[in-house]
Amino acid sequence: MAYIYATENDRREMLDAIGAASIDELLEQVPADIRLDKALDLPAAMGELELTQHLTAMAGRNQSSRESICFLGGGSYDHFIPAVVDTLASRGEFYTSYTPYQPEVSQGNLQVMFEYQTLICQLTGMDVSNASLYDGGSSVAEAALMSTSVTRRHGKVVVPATLHPEYRQILGTFLENLGTKLVTVPMVNGRTSPADLAEVIDDETACVILQHPNFFGCLESVEEIAEITHQRGALLVIAFDPISLGRLKSPGELGADIAVAEGQSLGSPMAFGGPYLGIMACQESYVRRMPGRIAGETVDRRGRRCWVLTLQTREQHIRREKATSNICTNQGLLALRASIYLAAMGPTGLQSVADLCLRKAHFAAELIQQSPRFDLAWADPFFKEFVIRDAEDQVKPMLDRARRNGILAGLPLGRWYPELDDCFLVSVTEQRTRDDIERWCGCLSANNHEVCHA
C-alpha cells in the first residue's frame, strides 16, 4: 500500500473543513497530564537515497535460516516448502484478497476454506475444523475458552509445564479477567506425570491442555491422560505438531476433544516470527461452540456445486453475548498455503518428511553425545526436537559463537525455565544434511571461541 503523506496545506484544509484552528485544539479534550509535552525522539529526516541505504543496512543485520544452518525450534521450524506453494499462493486473486468478512465472499476463497477444513480433519482425525485462527498460541487460548463454554465449568484450566511457555503466557492473559484459574502442573524429567495431573483435576476443571510432542520434543502419555481427564468430566485439548502426524497417532485417535496447532510448518516460512496459522478442529458435537467461521459445500439453484459460510459465530454477525469469541478474522492466505502443501505432499509425502525428521534428529542426538561435554537432558522418546545439557554451563556463549559462524544451533531454555539454564532445545528438520549436522556438532564441541570446525 502506497504511503501518501499530508502536506501542511492538506492539514490546513482539513482543519478549516471541521472548523478547528489547530491540531492542538482537537486534542484539548485529552487531559493534559497524559499528553506528551516534548518532541518525539526521532532522528532527522532522510532523503530517499539515505533512507534506502539505512534500511538496507538494518535489514542486513538479520540472520535468517536462508544464510545459516538452522536448528531452531520451539514452534517455528525450517521445513522445506515446495515451489508449488509459492506459485499458487502468490496468484493475485488469492494474494490480494482481504479477509472474508461477509457471506458474499468469492467462491474461490470459500472453496479454499472448505478444502483447508477437509484436509485438517483428515490430518487430525477430528470431525470439524474451522477456517483457521491467528496462530498456535491464540488457538490454545481459544480452545480453553471454548472448553469453558462446552462444559459450563469456569473454575480452572489445567496445563502442564511442558506446554509451550509462550502459549501459557497467552492463555494467562486471556483468562486473567474471566475468573478462571490457570493451574500449571510441574514437569517430571521433561514430561507430564499423569498422577500429578490427576491430583489437580476436579469438578471445576474445564479442560486439560496437553502438547504432544511437548515443548521439549518429548512424547507424552496421552491416552492415559485422556482417560483421567474424561473420568473427571473435563475436555482434553491436544496441541500437536502437524508434521509429527506423518508418523504419530492423530489427536482424534488419542482421545482429543479439541485439537489445536501452529500451522507454520505446513508450507509457510519462519518469517522472523509471523504471520503464522492457527489450526483448530473438534468433535462435531462441539461445532456451535467453535470460534471463527466454517465454510460448507452445497448446490446452487441450478444444481451446481458451490460453497457458503455455514457458521460464523462472531460478534459482528450475532449478539455479542452469544458470540463464541472476539476473533474477527482468520489467516486465509496461510491456510491456503497449508492446503497446497498438504495436497502436494499427500499422506506418503508427509510420512516421508516425518521419518526424515525423526531419523535425522536421533542421529544428531547420538552424535552430540559423543562429546563428554554434552548429554541428553532426559532419556524419554522424542520426535524431531530434544534438549541437550551442557556440562560446562556455557550455553549462551556457545550458541553466540555458533551464530557468528553461520549456525543457529539451538534455543536456550533458561529464559523460560531457570532450572534448565544449562540446557538448550534443538530441532532437526528434513532440510538438515549429514554435513550440516556434523558441522553443528563440531562447532558446539570446539574449544576455539571464534572458529568452528566440522
C-alpha positions in Angstrom: 0.0 0.0 0.0 1.4 3.4 -1.0 2.0 5.9 1.7 0.7 9.4 0.8 1.6 12.0 3.4 -0.5 15.0 4.4 1.1 18.3 3.5 0.8 21.5 5.5 -1.9 22.7 3.0 -3.7 19.4 3.4 -3.8 19.7 7.1 -5.0 23.4 6.9 -7.8 22.4 4.5 -9.0 19.6 6.8 -8.9 21.9 9.9 -10.9 24.6 8.0 -13.5 22.0 6.9 -14.2 20.9 10.5 -13.9 24.4 12.0 -10.8 23.9 14.2 -8.0 26.4 14.4 -5.2 23.8 15.1 -4.4 20.2 15.8 -3.9 21.3 19.5 -7.5 22.4 19.6 -8.6 18.9 18.6 -6.6 17.4 21.4 -7.9 19.7 24.1 -10.3 17.0 25.2 -7.3 14.8 26.1 -6.2 15.5 29.7 -3.0 17.5 29.8 -1.3 15.1 32.3 -1.4 12.3 29.8 -0.2 14.2 26.8 3.4 14.1 25.7 4.9 17.6 26.4 8.0 17.2 24.3 9.0 16.3 20.8 9.3 12.6 19.8 12.9 11.3 20.0 13.2 10.7 16.3 16.3 11.0 14.0 16.4 13.8 11.4 14.5 13.1 8.1 16.4 11.4 5.3 16.3 11.6 1.6 15.3 8.6 -0.4 18.9 7.6 -1.1 20.0 7.8 2.5 16.8 6.1 3.8 17.2 3.2 1.4 20.8 2.8 2.4 19.9 3.0 6.1 17.1 0.4 5.9 19.2 -1.9 3.8 21.9 -1.9 6.4 19.4 -2.6 9.1 17.9 -5.5 7.2 21.3 -6.8 6.6 21.8 -7.3 10.3 19.1 -10.0 10.3 20.4 -13.6 10.3 17.8 -15.9 8.7 17.7 -19.6 8.0 18.5 -18.8 4.4 22.0 -17.7 5.2 22.5 -20.0 8.2 22.2 -23.7 9.2 19.1 -23.7 11.3 18.5 -26.0 14.3 15.9 -23.6 16.0 12.5 -24.9 17.0 10.1 -24.2 19.8 7.1 -23.6 17.5 8.8 -22.2 14.4 10.6 -24.6 12.1 12.8 -24.6 9.0 10.9 -27.1 6.9 11.1 -27.4 3.1 8.4 -25.5 1.1 7.7 -27.0 -2.3 7.8 -24.4 -5.1 4.1 -25.1 -6.0 3.1 -23.4 -2.6 4.6 -20.1 -3.5 3.5 -20.3 -7.2 -0.2 -20.9 -6.4 -0.5 -18.8 -3.2 1.0 -15.7 -5.0 -1.7 -15.6 -7.6 -3.4 -12.2 -7.5 -6.9 -13.5 -6.7 -5.6 -15.0 -3.5 -2.7 -12.8 -2.6 -4.6 -9.5 -2.8 -7.9 -10.6 -1.4 -8.8 -9.4 2.0 -10.1 -11.5 4.9 -13.6 -12.6 4.0 -16.0 -10.8 6.4 -19.3 -11.2 4.5 -21.3 -14.1 3.2 -20.8 -13.0 -0.3 -17.1 -13.6 -0.3 -15.8 -15.0 -3.6 -16.4 -18.7 -4.4 -12.7 -19.2 -4.8 -11.9 -18.1 -1.2 -14.8 -20.1 0.2 -13.6 -23.2 -1.7 -10.1 -22.7 -0.2 -11.6 -22.6 3.3 -13.6 -25.7 2.6 -10.7 -27.7 1.2 -8.5 -26.5 4.1 -11.0 -27.7 6.6 -11.3 -31.0 4.9 -7.5 -31.5 4.9 -7.2 -30.6 8.6 -10.0 -33.0 9.5 -8.2 -35.8 7.6 -4.9 -34.9 9.2 -6.2 -34.7 12.8 -8.8 -37.4 12.8 -11.3 -34.9 14.1 -14.9 -34.2 12.8 -14.8 -30.5 12.2 -12.3 -27.8 11.5 -12.8 -24.0 11.4 -11.3 -21.9 8.7 -8.2 -21.1 10.8 -7.2 -18.8 13.7 -4.3 -16.4 14.2 -1.5 -18.7 15.4 -0.8 -21.6 17.7 -0.8 -19.6 20.9 -4.2 -17.9 20.3 -5.6 -21.3 19.2 -4.7 -22.8 22.6 -6.3 -19.9 24.4 -9.5 -20.1 22.2 -9.7 -23.8 22.9 -9.6 -23.1 26.6 -12.5 -20.6 26.3 -14.4 -23.0 24.1 -14.0 -25.7 26.8 -15.5 -23.5 29.5 -18.4 -22.9 27.2 -18.9 -26.6 26.4 -18.6 -27.9 30.0 -20.0 -24.8 31.7 -17.1 -25.0 34.1 -15.3 -21.8 34.8 -13.2 -22.8 37.8 -9.9 -23.8 36.2 -7.9 -24.8 33.2 -5.1 -27.2 33.8 -1.9 -27.2 31.8 1.5 -29.0 32.3 4.7 -27.1 32.4 5.7 -28.9 29.2 3.2 -26.8 27.2 4.9 -24.1 25.2 5.8 -21.3 27.8 4.6 -18.6 25.4 1.3 -20.4 24.9 0.9 -20.4 28.7 1.5 -16.7 28.8 -1.1 -16.0 26.1 -3.5 -18.3 27.9 -2.9 -16.5 31.2 -3.7 -13.2 29.5 -7.0 -14.5 28.1 -8.1 -15.9 31.5 -6.8 -13.1 33.7 -10.1 -11.2 34.0 -12.5 -14.1 33.5 -12.3 -15.6 36.9 -10.9 -18.9 35.5 -7.8 -20.1 37.3 -4.8 -21.3 35.3 -3.2 -24.3 37.1 0.3 -25.4 35.9 1.4 -28.9 36.8 5.2 -29.2 37.2 7.1 -31.5 34.8 8.9 -34.6 35.7 12.0 -35.3 33.6 10.7 -33.3 30.6 7.2 -35.0 30.6 3.9 -34.7 32.4 3.1 -37.1 35.2 -0.4 -38.5 34.8 -0.6 -39.0 38.6 0.3 -35.4 39.3 -2.2 -34.2 36.7 -4.9 -36.3 38.3 -4.4 -34.6 41.7 -5.4 -31.2 40.4 -8.3 -32.1 38.1 -11.7 -31.7 39.8 -15.3 -30.9 39.1 -14.5 -27.3 38.3 -11.9 -28.2 35.6 -13.0 -27.2 32.1 -10.1 -28.8 30.3 -6.6 -30.1 30.3 -4.3 -28.7 27.5 -1.6 -31.2 26.6 1.1 -30.6 24.0 2.3 -33.7 22.1 5.1 -33.8 21.3 5.6 -31.3 24.1 7.7 -28.2 24.1 10.9 -30.2 24.8 10.1 -32.6 22.0 9.2 -35.5 24.3 6.2 -37.7 23.7 3.6 -37.6 26.4 1.4 -40.4 27.9 -1.6 -39.0 26.0 -4.0 -41.9 26.2 -3.6 -42.3 29.9 -4.0 -38.6 30.4 -7.1 -38.6 28.2 -8.7 -41.3 30.3 -8.0 -39.4 33.6 -9.3 -36.2 32.1 -12.6 -37.6 30.8 -13.3 -39.5 34.0 -13.4 -36.1 35.7 -15.8 -34.7 33.0 -13.2 -32.3 31.6 -12.2 -31.9 27.9 -8.8 -32.8 26.6 -7.2 -30.3 24.2 -4.2 -31.6 22.4 -1.7 -29.1 20.9 0.1 -31.0 18.2 2.9 -30.7 15.6 1.3 -31.1 12.2 4.4 -32.7 10.7 4.5 -35.3 13.5 1.2 -36.7 12.3 3.0 -38.3 9.4 4.3 -40.8 12.0 2.4 -40.4 15.3 -1.2 -41.1 16.1 -3.6 -38.3 15.4 -5.3 -36.3 18.1 -8.6 -38.0 17.2 -7.1 -41.4 17.7 -5.6 -40.3 21.1 -8.9 -39.2 22.5 -8.8 -35.4 22.0 -12.0 -33.4 22.2 -10.3 -30.3 20.6 -7.1 -30.3 18.6 -5.0 -27.1 18.0 -1.7 -26.4 16.4 0.7 -23.9 15.0 0.4 -24.5 11.3 3.6 -22.6 10.2 5.4 -25.9 9.3 2.8 -26.6 6.6 4.2 -24.5 3.8 4.9 -21.2 5.5 8.3 -19.6 6.0 9.7 -18.8 9.5 9.4 -15.1 8.6 11.1 -13.9 11.8 8.0 -14.9 13.8 5.0 -14.4 11.7 2.4 -14.1 10.4 1.5 -17.7 11.2 -1.5 -20.0 11.1 -3.7 -21.2 14.0 -5.3 -24.6 13.5 -8.4 -25.8 15.4 -10.5 -28.9 15.0 -13.0 -30.6 17.3 -15.7 -33.2 17.7 -18.9 -32.5 15.8 -21.0 -32.1 18.9 -19.0 -29.0 19.9 -19.2 -27.3 16.5 -21.5 -24.5 17.6 -19.1 -23.5 20.4 -16.2 -23.2 18.0 -14.8 -19.8 17.3 -14.1 -18.3 13.9 -16.0 -19.5 10.9 -16.8 -22.6 8.9 -17.3 -22.9 5.2 -19.7 -25.5 3.8 -20.5 -27.1 0.5 -23.9 -27.1 -1.1 -25.5 -26.7 -4.6 -27.0 -23.6 -6.1 -30.5 -23.4 -7.8 -29.1 -24.8 -10.9 -27.6 -27.8 -9.1 -24.0 -26.7 -9.4 -21.5 -27.3 -6.6 -20.8 -24.2 -4.6 -19.7 -23.0 -1.2 -21.1 -20.8 1.6 -20.2 -19.6 5.0 -22.1 -22.2 7.1 -21.2 -20.8 10.6 -19.8 -17.5 11.6 -20.4 -17.2 15.3 -18.6 -13.8 15.6 -19.7 -10.8 17.4 -20.0 -8.8 14.1 -22.8 -11.1 13.0 -24.7 -12.1 16.1 -25.5 -10.6 19.5 -22.2 -10.1 21.4 -23.3 -12.2 24.4 -23.9 -15.1 22.0 -20.5 -14.8 20.2 -18.1 -17.7 20.8 -15.1 -15.4 20.6 -14.0 -11.9 19.6 -11.9 -13.5 16.8 -12.8 -11.3 13.9 -10.6 -12.7 11.1 -8.7 -15.7 10.0 -5.4 -16.4 8.3 -6.8 -17.2 4.9 -3.6 -16.8 2.9 -1.6 -19.0 5.3 -4.5 -21.6 5.4 -4.2 -21.6 1.6 -0.5 -22.3 1.8 -1.2 -25.2 4.2 -3.8 -26.6 1.9 -1.5 -26.6 -1.1 1.3 -28.1 1.0 -0.8 -30.9 2.3 -2.4 -31.6 -1.1 1.0 -31.6 -2.8 2.7 -33.8 -0.2 -0.2 -36.3 0.4 -0.1 -38.9 3.1 3.0 -40.6 1.7 4.9 -37.3 1.4 4.0 -36.2 4.9 5.1 -39.6 6.3 8.5 -39.3 4.4 9.0 -35.8 5.9 8.2 -37.1 9.4 10.5 -40.1 9.0 13.4 -37.9 7.8 12.9 -35.5 10.8 12.8 -38.5 13.2 15.9 -40.2 11.9 18.0 -37.0 11.5 17.1 -35.8 14.9 18.1 -39.1 16.5 21.3 -39.1 14.5 22.1 -35.6 15.7 21.4 -36.5 19.3 23.6 -39.6 19.2 26.4 -37.6 17.5 26.5 -34.7 20.0 26.6 -37.2 22.9 30.0 -38.4 21.7 31.4 -35.3 23.2 31.9 -35.6 27.0 30.6 -32.0 27.3 27.0 -32.9 26.2 24.2 -35.2 27.1 20.5 -35.5 26.6 18.7 -33.9 29.4 16.2 -36.8 29.5 16.1 -40.3 28.0 12.4 -40.2 27.0 11.3 -40.8 23.4 11.3 -37.7 21.2 10.3 -36.8 17.6 12.3 -34.1 16.0 13.3 -31.9 19.0 15.4 -32.8 22.0 17.1 -31.0 24.9 20.9 -31.0 25.4 22.6 -30.3 28.7 25.9 -28.5 28.6 28.3 -29.8 31.3 30.3 -26.6 31.2 27.1 -24.4 31.7 28.1 -22.1 28.9 25.0 -22.2 26.7 24.7 -18.6 25.7 28.5 -18.0 24.8 28.5 -21.3 22.9 25.3 -20.5 20.9 26.6 -17.0 20.2 29.8 -18.4 18.8 27.9 -20.8 16.6 25.7 -18.0 15.3 28.8 -16.0 14.4 29.9 -19.0 12.4 26.6 -19.3 10.5 24.9 -21.9 12.6 21.7 -21.2 14.5 22.5 -24.1 16.9 19.6 -24.1 19.3 17.2 -22.3 21.7 18.5 -21.6 25.2 15.9 -22.7 27.8 16.9 -20.6 30.8 14.7 -17.7 29.5 11.6 -19.7 30.5 12.9 -22.4 32.8 15.6 -21.1 35.2 16.3 -24.7 36.3 17.3 -25.5 32.7 19.8 -22.6 32.3 22.4 -25.2 31.3 20.2 -26.6 28.6 19.2 -25.8 25.0 16.5 -27.1 22.7 17.5 -28.5 19.3 15.2 -29.1 16.3 16.3 -31.1 13.3 14.1 -31.0 10.2 14.3 -32.8 6.9 16.3 -29.9 5.5 19.4 -30.7 7.6 22.0 -32.8 5.8 24.6 -35.1 7.3 27.2 -32.4 6.7 25.0 -29.8 8.4 24.6 -32.0 11.5 28.3 -32.8 11.6 29.3 -29.2 11.3 26.8 -28.3 14.0 28.2 -30.9 16.3 31.8 -29.9 15.6 31.1 -26.2 16.2 29.4 -26.9 19.6 32.3 -29.1 20.6 35.0 -26.7 19.5 37.3 -25.1 22.2 38.2 -22.2 20.0 35.8 -19.3 20.8 35.8 -17.9 17.2 36.3 -20.7 14.7 34.1 -23.8 14.4 35.4 -26.9 12.7 33.2 -29.6 11.2 
